[in-house]
């Protein structure tokens, strides 16, 4: 049985993909995906933070309205009915707990939809042989703390790719299957993982995305399907998607933006 090469392997590990400078094992295609930039210097791929943006902000608005209605009903109930001291204490505690949970849920759903940037792109600079990662740090259960953008760069030769699949059960007994490709950054000359980030989290684009990136870094853009190389601005979002319109724009640090998009 084939064992993972990296220590530790990614969660849901299925297989190790070819190294960054090894021959390709898959066709270099992107299917539904399209680069936000592709030329002889660098390739930029989008990574949406959520498959669908805009749904949770609507749910947050609904939760907010329900919370307001619940508060109004409780106030009316207290003024219209006569409670004993004990019942009033219990009623008040329950009302505070339910209201607090509703407000927390509203804030969580709102921030999950609006706070992440419009995209989390990856830049692969072929001439510098480096990858530049635009990430985002969040604490989903704490909508009141600071969430912020992160950026980092790594050497191409220190990257390793792993294909993963994770299964999880739903509350109604169903099964959710997620697939993707994780990129690990290893300590030079070892298989010790020091950092990880996602390349793709969609089943439609797993190992083919890594093959596409490897083809570009090894051979340039020649041989890649021209129809997949239609550059577009990562900050261009549909005008009807309120969540994306409110989300922060992708803005690389000036020094990293200049380095990642230029030759040495």
C-alpha contacts under 8 A as a table, 3 or more apart, distances in Angstrom:
res1	aa1	res2	aa2	distance
4	X	7	X	7.80
4	X	9	X	6.12
4	X	13	X	7.55
4	X	15	X	6.89
4	X	16	X	6.57
5	X	9	X	7.38
5	X	16	X	7.05
5	X	191	X	6.73
6	X	9	X	5.18
6	X	191	X	4.93
6	X	192	X	6.22
6	X	193	X	6.68
7	X	191	X	6.08
7	X	192	X	5.14
7	X	193	X	5.95
8	X	192	X	7.18
8	X	193	X	6.54
9	X	13	X	6.36
10	X	13	X	5.40
10	X	162	X	7.14
10	X	164	X	7.25
10	X	182	X	7.21
11	X	164	X	6.96
11	X	166	X	7.62
12	X	164	X	4.92
12	X	165	X	5.03
12	X	166	X	5.17
13	X	162	X	6.80
13	X	163	X	6.17
13	X	164	X	4.43
13	X	165	X	6.61
14	X	162	X	7.36
14	X	163	X	5.52
14	X	164	X	4.99
14	X	165	X	6.60
15	X	162	X	5.86
15	X	163	X	5.36
15	X	164	X	7.13
16	X	160	X	7.96
16	X	161	X	6.26
16	X	162	X	4.59
16	X	163	X	6.35
17	X	25	X	7.92
17	X	160	X	7.50
17	X	161	X	5.38
17	X	162	X	5.54
17	X	163	X	6.87
17	X	207	X	7.25
18	X	21	X	7.93
18	X	22	X	5.82
18	X	23	X	7.11
18	X	24	X	6.77
18	X	25	X	6.93
18	X	160	X	7.82
18	X	161	X	7.29
19	X	22	X	5.18
19	X	159	X	7.54
19	X	160	X	5.87
19	X	161	X	7.20
20	X	156	X	6.98
20	X	157	X	6.27
20	X	159	X	6.57
20	X	160	X	6.79
20	X	214	X	5.97
21	X	157	X	7.53
21	X	214	X	7.21
21	X	218	X	6.80
24	X	27	X	7.47
24	X	211	X	5.88
24	X	214	X	7.35
24	X	215	X	7.36
25	X	211	X	7.14
26	X	207	X	6.75
26	X	208	X	5.68
26	X	211	X	5.83
27	X	208	X	5.95
27	X	211	X	6.43
27	X	212	X	7.41
28	X	208	X	5.45
28	X	209	X	6.68
28	X	210	X	7.70
28	X	211	X	4.79
28	X	212	X	3.91
28	X	213	X	7.65
28	X	215	X	6.67
28	X	224	X	7.11
29	X	208	X	5.67
29	X	209	X	6.56
29	X	211	X	7.59
29	X	212	X	5.85
29	X	224	X	7.59
29	X	225	X	7.54
30	X	33	X	5.14
30	X	34	X	6.79
30	X	205	X	6.47
30	X	208	X	6.55
30	X	209	X	5.77
30	X	212	X	7.08
30	X	228	X	7.19
31	X	204	X	7.29
31	X	205	X	6.94
32	X	204	X	7.77
32	X	205	X	7.97
33	X	205	X	7.96
33	X	228	X	7.63
34	X	45	X	7.23
34	X	46	X	7.76
34	X	228	X	5.34
34	X	229	X	6.52
34	X	230	X	6.89
34	X	231	X	7.69
35	X	38	X	6.43
35	X	43	X	7.06
35	X	44	X	5.71
35	X	45	X	4.74
35	X	46	X	6.59
35	X	228	X	6.98
35	X	229	X	6.06
35	X	230	X	6.84
35	X	231	X	6.01
35	X	232	X	7.57
36	X	43	X	7.88
36	X	44	X	5.50
36	X	45	X	5.80
36	X	46	X	6.46
36	X	230	X	7.39
36	X	231	X	4.67
36	X	232	X	4.83
36	X	233	X	6.05
36	X	234	X	6.13
37	X	42	X	7.42
37	X	43	X	5.55
37	X	44	X	4.93
37	X	45	X	7.24
37	X	229	X	7.43
37	X	230	X	7.49
37	X	231	X	4.58
37	X	232	X	6.69
38	X	41	X	7.84
38	X	42	X	6.08
38	X	43	X	4.56
38	X	44	X	6.48
38	X	221	X	7.45
38	X	229	X	6.15
38	X	230	X	7.81
38	X	231	X	6.48
39	X	42	X	5.83
39	X	43	X	6.59
39	X	221	X	6.83
40	X	126	X	7.53
40	X	220	X	6.36
40	X	221	X	6.65
41	X	125	X	5.88
41	X	126	X	5.73
41	X	127	X	5.95
41	X	261	X	6.78
41	X	262	X	6.44
41	X	263	X	6.53
42	X	123	X	6.58
42	X	124	X	5.41
42	X	125	X	4.19
42	X	126	X	5.68
42	X	127	X	7.63
42	X	260	X	7.44
42	X	261	X	6.16
42	X	262	X	7.78
43	X	123	X	5.61
43	X	124	X	5.10
43	X	125	X	6.48
43	X	126	X	7.84
43	X	216	X	7.74
44	X	121	X	6.42
44	X	122	X	5.47
44	X	123	X	4.35
44	X	124	X	6.31
45	X	121	X	5.51
45	X	122	X	5.32
45	X	123	X	6.61
46	X	119	X	6.29
46	X	120	X	6.23
46	X	121	X	4.47
46	X	122	X	6.60
46	X	234	X	7.25
47	X	119	X	5.94
47	X	120	X	5.07
47	X	121	X	5.48
47	X	122	X	7.51
47	X	199	X	7.42
47	X	200	X	7.10
48	X	51	X	6.49
48	X	118	X	7.41
48	X	119	X	5.18
48	X	120	X	6.19
49	X	116	X	6.97
49	X	117	X	7.94
49	X	118	X	7.96
49	X	119	X	6.61
49	X	120	X	6.81
50	X	53	X	6.10
52	X	55	X	6.93
53	X	56	X	7.26
53	X	113	X	6.08
53	X	241	X	7.45
53	X	243	X	6.19
53	X	244	X	6.70
54	X	57	X	5.61
54	X	58	X	6.72
54	X	113	X	6.46
54	X	241	X	5.94
54	X	242	X	6.28
54	X	243	X	4.86
54	X	244	X	7.12
55	X	58	X	5.41
55	X	59	X	6.48
55	X	113	X	7.77
56	X	59	X	4.85
56	X	60	X	5.99
56	X	109	X	5.39
56	X	110	X	6.47
56	X	112	X	7.50
56	X	113	X	5.86
57	X	60	X	4.89
57	X	61	X	6.25
57	X	109	X	6.22
57	X	110	X	4.96
57	X	113	X	5.90
57	X	114	X	7.38
57	X	243	X	6.53
58	X	61	X	5.10
58	X	62	X	6.32
59	X	62	X	4.98
59	X	63	X	6.11
59	X	106	X	7.82
59	X	109	X	7.17
60	X	63	X	5.02
60	X	64	X	6.11
60	X	105	X	7.38
60	X	106	X	4.55
60	X	107	X	7.08
60	X	109	X	5.42
60	X	110	X	5.51
61	X	64	X	5.04
61	X	65	X	6.34
61	X	106	X	7.17
62	X	65	X	5.18
62	X	66	X	6.23
63	X	66	X	5.08
63	X	67	X	6.08
63	X	102	X	6.65
63	X	103	X	7.84
63	X	105	X	7.49
63	X	106	X	5.68
64	X	67	X	5.09
64	X	68	X	6.29
64	X	102	X	7.43
64	X	103	X	6.95
64	X	106	X	5.98
65	X	68	X	5.16
65	X	69	X	6.17
66	X	69	X	5.03
66	X	70	X	6.05
67	X	70	X	5.01
67	X	71	X	6.20
67	X	99	X	6.34
67	X	102	X	6.07
67	X	103	X	7.06
68	X	71	X	5.15
68	X	72	X	6.17
69	X	72	X	5.09
69	X	73	X	6.09
70	X	73	X	5.08
70	X	74	X	6.20
70	X	99	X	7.73
71	X	74	X	5.16
71	X	75	X	6.26
71	X	95	X	7.89
71	X	99	X	7.32
72	X	75	X	5.20
72	X	76	X	6.20
73	X	76	X	5.08
73	X	77	X	5.99
74	X	77	X	4.90
74	X	78	X	6.17
74	X	95	X	7.45
75	X	78	X	5.30
75	X	79	X	6.38
76	X	79	X	5.25
76	X	80	X	6.09
77	X	80	X	5.23
77	X	81	X	5.91
78	X	81	X	5.54
78	X	82	X	7.17
78	X	83	X	7.60
79	X	82	X	7.75
83	X	86	X	7.91
83	X	87	X	5.79
83	X	88	X	5.49
84	X	87	X	5.19
84	X	88	X	5.98
85	X	88	X	5.12
85	X	89	X	6.24
86	X	89	X	5.24
86	X	90	X	6.38
87	X	90	X	5.14
87	X	91	X	5.94
88	X	91	X	5.00
88	X	92	X	5.94
89	X	92	X	5.13
89	X	93	X	6.17
90	X	93	X	5.19
90	X	94	X	6.14
91	X	94	X	5.25
91	X	95	X	6.06
92	X	95	X	5.06
92	X	96	X	6.12
93	X	96	X	5.16
93	X	97	X	6.20
94	X	97	X	5.13
94	X	98	X	6.14
95	X	98	X	5.25
95	X	99	X	5.93
96	X	99	X	5.15
96	X	100	X	5.90
97	X	100	X	5.18
97	X	101	X	6.18
98	X	101	X	5.20
98	X	102	X	6.13
99	X	102	X	5.07
99	X	103	X	6.10
100	X	103	X	5.19
100	X	104	X	6.06
101	X	104	X	5.05
101	X	105	X	6.07
102	X	105	X	5.09
102	X	106	X	6.14
103	X	106	X	5.07
103	X	107	X	6.27
104	X	107	X	5.23
104	X	108	X	6.14
104	X	143	X	7.66
105	X	108	X	5.07
105	X	109	X	6.15
106	X	109	X	5.46
106	X	110	X	6.12
107	X	110	X	5.11
107	X	111	X	6.05
107	X	143	X	5.98
108	X	111	X	5.33
108	X	112	X	6.03
108	X	140	X	6.66
108	X	141	X	6.79
108	X	142	X	7.25
108	X	143	X	5.30
109	X	112	X	5.20
109	X	113	X	6.36
110	X	113	X	5.44
110	X	114	X	6.05
110	X	115	X	7.92
111	X	114	X	5.10
111	X	115	X	4.98
111	X	116	X	7.78
111	X	143	X	6.42
112	X	115	X	6.07
112	X	116	X	6.89
112	X	140	X	7.00
113	X	116	X	6.94
113	X	243	X	5.89
113	X	244	X	7.92
113	X	247	X	7.92
114	X	117	X	7.86
114	X	243	X	5.10
114	X	244	X	6.73
114	X	246	X	6.02
114	X	247	X	4.85
114	X	248	X	7.99
115	X	147	X	7.52
115	X	247	X	5.67
115	X	248	X	6.97
116	X	119	X	7.80
116	X	136	X	6.74
116	X	247	X	6.29
116	X	248	X	6.95
117	X	120	X	6.78
117	X	136	X	7.69
117	X	149	X	7.87
117	X	247	X	5.44
117	X	248	X	4.71
117	X	249	X	5.74
117	X	250	X	6.05
118	X	234	X	7.26
118	X	235	X	6.26
118	X	237	X	7.83
118	X	244	X	5.86
118	X	247	X	5.72
118	X	248	X	6.17
118	X	249	X	5.69
118	X	250	X	6.33
119	X	234	X	6.43
119	X	235	X	7.47
119	X	249	X	7.85
119	X	250	X	6.42
120	X	133	X	7.77
120	X	134	X	5.20
120	X	135	X	5.68
120	X	136	X	7.51
120	X	250	X	7.48
121	X	133	X	6.73
121	X	134	X	5.56
121	X	135	X	7.88
122	X	131	X	6.98
122	X	132	X	5.76
122	X	133	X	4.96
122	X	134	X	6.21
123	X	131	X	5.52
123	X	132	X	4.93
123	X	133	X	6.64
123	X	260	X	6.92
124	X	129	X	7.40
124	X	130	X	6.04
124	X	131	X	4.49
124	X	132	X	6.47
124	X	213	X	7.75
124	X	217	X	7.55
124	X	260	X	7.80
125	X	128	X	5.54
125	X	129	X	5.61
125	X	130	X	5.40
125	X	131	X	6.16
125	X	132	X	7.95
125	X	217	X	7.78
125	X	260	X	6.10
125	X	261	X	6.97
125	X	262	X	7.89
126	X	129	X	4.91
126	X	130	X	7.01
126	X	216	X	7.46
126	X	217	X	5.15
126	X	218	X	7.97
126	X	220	X	7.50
127	X	263	X	5.72
127	X	264	X	6.89
128	X	263	X	6.46
128	X	264	X	5.98
129	X	155	X	6.26
129	X	156	X	5.22
129	X	157	X	7.64
129	X	217	X	7.52
130	X	153	X	6.71
130	X	154	X	5.60
130	X	155	X	4.52
130	X	156	X	4.77
131	X	153	X	5.54
131	X	154	X	5.40
131	X	155	X	6.41
131	X	156	X	6.13
132	X	151	X	7.21
132	X	152	X	5.79
132	X	153	X	4.35
132	X	154	X	6.66
132	X	260	X	6.79
133	X	151	X	5.52
133	X	152	X	5.25
133	X	153	X	6.11
134	X	149	X	7.31
134	X	150	X	6.07
134	X	151	X	4.76
134	X	152	X	6.96
134	X	252	X	7.59
135	X	149	X	5.75
135	X	150	X	4.80
135	X	151	X	5.87
136	X	147	X	7.48
136	X	148	X	5.80
136	X	149	X	4.34
136	X	150	X	5.39
137	X	147	X	5.63
137	X	148	X	5.35
137	X	149	X	6.16
137	X	150	X	6.80
138	X	146	X	7.62
138	X	147	X	4.79
138	X	148	X	6.88
139	X	142	X	5.48
139	X	143	X	7.06
139	X	145	X	7.52
139	X	147	X	7.07
140	X	143	X	6.47
142	X	145	X	5.94
151	X	252	X	7.80
154	X	158	X	7.28
154	X	159	X	7.90
154	X	185	X	7.43
155	X	158	X	5.51
155	X	159	X	7.17
156	X	159	X	5.60
158	X	185	X	5.58
158	X	186	X	5.45
158	X	187	X	6.98
158	X	188	X	6.10
159	X	183	X	6.46
159	X	184	X	5.69
159	X	185	X	4.84
159	X	186	X	6.43
160	X	183	X	5.61
160	X	184	X	5.12
160	X	185	X	6.44
160	X	186	X	7.28
161	X	181	X	6.64
161	X	182	X	5.76
161	X	183	X	4.49
161	X	184	X	6.16
161	X	210	X	7.37
162	X	181	X	5.59
162	X	182	X	5.32
162	X	183	X	6.40
162	X	184	X	7.73
163	X	179	X	7.60
163	X	180	X	5.95
163	X	181	X	4.54
163	X	182	X	6.44
163	X	206	X	6.91
163	X	207	X	6.79
164	X	179	X	5.69
164	X	180	X	5.55
164	X	181	X	6.08
164	X	182	X	7.34
165	X	177	X	6.97
165	X	178	X	5.63
165	X	179	X	4.38
165	X	180	X	6.65
166	X	177	X	5.77
166	X	178	X	5.25
166	X	179	X	6.46
167	X	175	X	6.76
167	X	176	X	5.65
167	X	177	X	4.57
167	X	178	X	6.48
168	X	175	X	5.79
168	X	176	X	5.22
168	X	177	X	6.60
169	X	173	X	6.23
169	X	174	X	5.69
169	X	175	X	4.61
169	X	176	X	6.13
170	X	173	X	5.38
170	X	174	X	5.02
170	X	175	X	5.90
170	X	176	X	6.99
171	X	174	X	7.19
178	X	201	X	7.32
178	X	202	X	7.17
178	X	203	X	6.77
179	X	201	X	5.94
179	X	202	X	5.89
179	X	203	X	4.88
179	X	206	X	7.21
180	X	198	X	7.79
180	X	199	X	7.54
180	X	200	X	5.13
180	X	201	X	4.13
180	X	202	X	5.54
180	X	203	X	6.00
180	X	205	X	7.24
180	X	206	X	5.11
180	X	207	X	7.99
181	X	198	X	6.28
181	X	199	X	5.54
181	X	200	X	5.21
181	X	201	X	6.49
181	X	206	X	5.46
181	X	207	X	6.68
181	X	210	X	7.73
182	X	196	X	6.89
182	X	197	X	5.95
182	X	198	X	4.50
182	X	199	X	5.59
182	X	200	X	7.10
183	X	196	X	5.66
183	X	197	X	5.46
183	X	198	X	5.91
183	X	199	X	6.25
184	X	193	X	6.14
184	X	194	X	7.49
184	X	195	X	5.85
184	X	196	X	4.40
184	X	197	X	6.64
185	X	193	X	5.72
185	X	194	X	5.76
185	X	195	X	5.07
185	X	196	X	6.00
186	X	190	X	6.55
186	X	191	X	5.75
186	X	192	X	5.23
186	X	193	X	4.39
186	X	194	X	5.55
186	X	195	X	7.18
187	X	190	X	5.53
187	X	191	X	6.79
187	X	192	X	5.64
187	X	193	X	6.47
187	X	194	X	6.42
193	X	196	X	7.53
198	X	201	X	6.94
199	X	209	X	7.76
199	X	210	X	7.70
200	X	205	X	6.52
200	X	206	X	6.17
200	X	209	X	7.34
201	X	205	X	7.66
201	X	206	X	7.44
202	X	205	X	5.57
202	X	206	X	6.76
203	X	206	X	5.99
205	X	208	X	6.00
205	X	209	X	5.84
206	X	209	X	5.77
206	X	210	X	7.21
207	X	210	X	5.26
207	X	211	X	6.30
208	X	211	X	4.94
208	X	212	X	6.11
209	X	212	X	4.97
209	X	213	X	6.32
210	X	213	X	5.11
210	X	214	X	6.07
211	X	214	X	5.04
211	X	215	X	5.97
212	X	215	X	5.17
212	X	216	X	6.30
212	X	224	X	7.85
213	X	216	X	5.16
213	X	217	X	6.21
214	X	217	X	5.10
214	X	218	X	5.91
215	X	218	X	5.18
215	X	219	X	5.58
215	X	220	X	6.77
215	X	221	X	7.74
216	X	219	X	5.37
216	X	220	X	4.30
216	X	221	X	5.34
216	X	222	X	7.93
217	X	220	X	5.85
219	X	222	X	6.94
221	X	224	X	5.68
224	X	228	X	7.59
224	X	229	X	7.85
225	X	228	X	5.51
225	X	229	X	6.96
226	X	229	X	5.13
226	X	230	X	7.43
227	X	230	X	6.38
232	X	236	X	7.73
233	X	236	X	5.47
234	X	237	X	7.75
234	X	250	X	7.10
235	X	249	X	5.77
235	X	250	X	6.33
237	X	241	X	7.39
237	X	244	X	6.47
237	X	245	X	6.86
238	X	241	X	5.58
238	X	244	X	7.76
238	X	245	X	7.79
239	X	242	X	7.31
239	X	245	X	6.91
241	X	244	X	5.59
241	X	245	X	6.23
242	X	245	X	5.01
242	X	246	X	6.16
243	X	246	X	5.26
243	X	247	X	6.08
244	X	247	X	4.90
252	X	256	X	6.55
252	X	257	X	5.39
253	X	256	X	5.36
253	X	257	X	5.88
254	X	257	X	5.08
254	X	258	X	6.22
255	X	258	X	5.28
255	X	259	X	6.24
256	X	259	X	5.01
256	X	260	X	5.81
257	X	260	X	5.35
257	X	261	X	6.19
258	X	261	X	5.56
258	X	262	X	6.29
259	X	262	X	5.52
259	X	263	X	7.62
259	X	264	X	7.88
